[in-house]
Amino acid sequence: MTSNGDAPTGSGERNKQLREFYEAAYAKGADVAFSNWNATEADAVVASSIDWVGKRVLDVGCGVGRLSRLLRDAGADSVVGIDYAEEAIQQAKAQNEDVSIAFHCVDVFDFSPDSSFDAVVTLGTMEHMDDPERFLSHICGCLSPTGRIVVTCPHFLNIRGFIWMALSRLFEVPMSLSDLHFIHPWDMARWASGTGMKVTSLSSLDESRGSGDRLIEDFETRLPNALRDAGFDTGNVDLFMSYLRKVVTFADADDRLSFHGATALYVLEREVAA
């Protein structure tokens, strides 16, 4: 299992079409297929985002189970990882020796747990869902009355984000064919409120990818691909990248400029604990 325009409700056709992409990606190897796999800071930040000790955790879009194992190391009593990519779940099971971690190949909307969870964690999934609001509402239904949700998704209050939002809003250039939504803090706050939750913490990470060296590395590949996907000429990409390198160098050297990282981490709790 694992952004812009109106999409069908439910799992939806667009999201279902991503299964083949993820099956192939995991078969190739997550470290090869996903550009941010090794460089992301998310695992460590998520592990310290709340107190996991003694908690029963649901990991939605668990992939090969890396985070599930990390949360057990952080003290979680048990972890259930779900993903709709069969290849990912097979690899997760093959790498797992912990009887307190269980992996299941299932679409999140078809998942009906026997009991509620103390925490739900979902990293980099919401932007790929046809209906992120319905997705959030559904995973809220898996929580205990005092449970919390930890979410990460791409963040756009940075150089990378300002460029993508301009390209998307003005010229309908997609960030990628799998990112269906650009999610902003005001979106998350609205969706959370609609499910009786509230955002109690917002932080960002992957600063270099948002406004630094890894932004340049990412754009050198992603920008030409996105322009081609949108049917635009790519002849001026080198000229733009030259300008962007100067912007990043200046921003890095001038401490008066401050931007958010490329990934947002949200912690959600119920408005009033039952």
C-alpha positions in Angstrom: 0.0 0.0 0.0 1.5 2.2 0.4 -0.8 14.7 -4.9 -3.8 16.4 -6.9 -7.4 16.3 -8.0 -10.7 14.8 -7.1 -10.5 11.0 -7.0 -13.1 8.2 -6.6 -14.1 7.2 -3.1 -13.1 3.9 -1.5 -10.0 2.1 -2.5 -10.8 3.5 -6.0 -9.6 2.6 -9.4 -6.5 4.8 -9.3 -5.3 3.3 -6.1 -5.9 -0.2 -7.2 -3.8 0.5 -10.3 -0.9 1.2 -8.0 -0.8 -2.4 -6.8 1.1 -3.6 -9.9 3.5 -0.7 -9.4 4.2 -1.7 -5.8 4.4 -5.4 -6.5 7.0 -4.8 -9.1 8.8 -2.3 -6.9 9.1 -4.6 -4.0 10.2 -7.5 -6.3 13.0 -5.2 -7.5 13.9 -4.3 -4.0 12.6 -1.4 -1.9 16.1 0.1 -1.5 16.3 0.3 -5.3 12.8 1.2 -6.2 12.1 4.0 -3.7 14.4 7.0 -4.0 14.0 8.0 -0.3 14.3 4.5 1.1 17.8 4.7 2.7 18.1 8.5 3.2 14.8 9.1 5.1 15.0 10.1 8.8 11.4 9.1 9.3 11.9 5.7 11.1 13.9 7.2 13.9 11.7 10.2 14.3 8.5 8.1 14.4 10.1 5.8 17.0 10.5 8.8 19.3 7.3 10.6 18.4 5.2 9.0 21.1 5.8 6.4 23.9 5.3 3.0 22.2 6.0 1.0 25.4 3.3 -1.6 26.0 1.1 -0.5 23.1 -0.7 -2.6 20.6 0.1 -1.0 17.2 -1.3 -1.2 13.7 1.2 -0.4 10.9 -0.8 0.5 7.8 1.1 0.2 4.6 3.9 -1.7 6.4 5.8 -2.7 3.3 8.6 -5.1 4.1 8.0 -4.5 7.9 11.0 -2.4 8.7 9.0 0.1 10.9 7.0 -2.7 12.5 10.2 -4.3 13.8 11.6 -0.9 14.9 8.4 -0.2 16.9 8.8 -3.5 18.7 12.4 -2.5 19.5 10.9 0.8 20.9 8.8 -1.2 23.3 5.5 -1.9 21.5 3.8 -4.9 23.0 2.6 -6.2 19.6 2.4 -4.9 16.1 0.1 -5.9 13.2 1.4 -4.8 9.8 -0.9 -4.7 6.8 -0.2 -3.9 3.1 -2.0 -4.7 -0.1 1.2 -5.7 -1.9 1.6 -9.4 -1.6 5.3 -9.3 -2.5 6.0 -6.8 0.4 4.1 -9.0 2.9 6.0 -12.1 1.8 9.3 -10.3 2.3 8.1 -9.0 5.7 7.2 -12.4 6.9 10.5 -13.9 5.6 12.4 -11.3 7.6 10.4 -11.6 10.8 11.3 -13.8 13.7 9.2 -12.0 16.3 6.0 -13.8 17.3 4.6 -10.5 18.5 4.6 -9.1 15.0 2.0 -10.3 12.5 1.8 -9.4 8.8 -1.3 -9.6 6.6 -1.8 -8.9 2.9 -5.1 -7.0 2.9 -6.5 -3.7 1.6 -7.0 -1.4 4.6 -10.7 -0.9 3.8 -11.1 -4.7 4.0 -9.3 -5.0 7.3 -11.5 -5.6 10.4 -9.5 -6.1 13.6 -10.8 -8.3 16.4 -9.9 -5.5 18.9 -8.8 -1.9 18.9 -5.3 -0.6 18.8 -3.5 1.8 21.1 -1.8 3.5 18.1 -2.0 3.4 14.3 1.0 4.4 12.3 1.0 5.0 8.6 4.0 6.4 6.7 3.8 7.8 3.2 0.4 6.3 2.4 -2.2 9.0 2.6 -0.9 10.9 -0.5 -1.4 7.7 -2.5 -5.0 7.1 -1.4 -8.0 8.0 -3.7 -9.8 9.5 -0.7 -7.4 10.5 2.1 -10.2 11.7 4.3 -12.1 8.4 4.1 -8.8 6.6 4.8 -8.2 8.6 7.9 -11.7 8.1 9.1 -11.3 4.3 8.6 -8.1 4.0 10.5 -9.6 6.1 13.3 -12.2 3.3 13.6 -9.3 0.9 14.5 -8.3 3.0 17.5 -9.1 2.6 21.2 -10.8 5.6 22.8 -7.4 7.1 23.9 -5.5 5.9 20.9 -3.3 8.0 18.7 -2.4 8.1 15.0 1.1 8.9 13.7 1.2 9.9 10.0 4.0 11.0 7.7 3.4 12.4 4.2 5.2 14.8 1.8 5.4 18.4 3.1 5.4 21.4 0.9 6.3 24.4 3.0 9.8 24.4 1.5 11.6 25.2 -1.8 10.7 21.8 -3.2 7.1 22.3 -2.3 6.7 25.9 -3.6 8.0 24.7 -7.0 5.7 21.6 -7.1 2.7 23.6 -6.1 3.3 26.2 -8.8 3.8 23.4 -11.4 0.7 21.6 -10.2 -1.6 24.5 -9.8 -0.6 26.5 -12.9 0.3 23.7 -15.4 -1.2 20.5 -13.9 2.2 18.8 -13.7 2.1 15.8 -11.4 4.8 15.2 -8.9 4.6 11.6 -9.8 2.1 9.2 -11.2 1.6 7.6 -7.8 1.2 10.8 -5.7 -2.5 11.6 -6.0 -2.6 14.4 -3.5 -0.6 17.3 -2.1 -1.4 17.3 1.6 -1.0 20.4 3.7 -1.3 21.0 7.5 -4.7 22.7 6.9 -6.0 19.6 5.1 -4.9 17.3 7.9 -6.5 19.6 10.5 -9.8 19.6 8.7 -9.8 15.9 8.0 -8.9 15.1 11.7 -11.7 17.4 12.9 -14.2 15.5 10.8 -13.3 12.3 12.5 -13.3 13.7 16.1 -9.5 13.9 16.2 -7.2 16.8 16.4 -3.5 17.4 15.3 -1.6 17.7 18.6 1.9 17.7 17.0 3.4 18.7 13.7 7.0 18.5 12.9 9.1 18.1 9.7 12.1 16.2 8.7 14.2 15.5 5.6 15.3 19.1 5.5 17.9 18.5 2.8 15.3 17.0 0.5 13.0 20.0 1.1 15.5 22.8 0.5 19.1 21.4 0.2 21.4 19.1 -1.6 19.0 16.2 -1.8 16.4 18.5 -3.4 18.8 19.0 -6.3 19.4 15.2 -6.5 15.7 14.5 -6.5 14.8 17.2 -9.1 17.5 16.1 -11.5 15.5 12.9 -12.1 11.9 13.8 -11.0 11.5 17.1 -12.8 12.2 15.9 -16.4 10.0 12.8 -15.7 7.1 14.9 -14.4 7.3 17.4 -17.3 7.3 14.5 -19.8 4.3 12.9 -18.0 2.5 16.3 -18.5 3.5 16.6 -22.1 5.9 19.5 -21.7 9.2 20.1 -23.4 12.2 19.4 -21.1 14.8 21.5 -23.0 15.1 24.2 -20.4 15.5 21.9 -17.4 19.3 22.3 -17.2 18.8 26.1 -17.2 16.3 25.9 -14.3 18.5 23.4 -12.4 21.4 25.9 -12.6 19.2 28.5 -11.0 17.9 26.1 -8.4 21.4 25.1 -7.4 22.2 28.8 -6.7 19.0 29.2 -4.6 19.8 26.1 -2.5 23.5 27.2 -2.0 22.3 30.7 -0.9 19.6 29.3 1.4 22.1 26.9 3.0 24.6 29.7 3.6 22.2 32.4 4.9 20.8 31.5 8.3 18.0 34.2 7.9 16.1 31.8 5.7 14.2 28.9 7.3 12.2 26.3 5.6 10.4 23.1 6.6 11.6 19.6 5.7 10.2 17.6 2.9 8.3 15.2 5.1 5.6 16.1 7.7 5.0 14.1 10.8 1.6 14.4 12.4 0.4 13.0 15.7 -3.4 12.9 16.0 -5.5 12.4 19.2 -9.2 12.4 19.9 -10.7 15.8 20.6 -12.1 14.5 23.9 -10.9 11.1 25.1 -13.8 8.8 26.0 
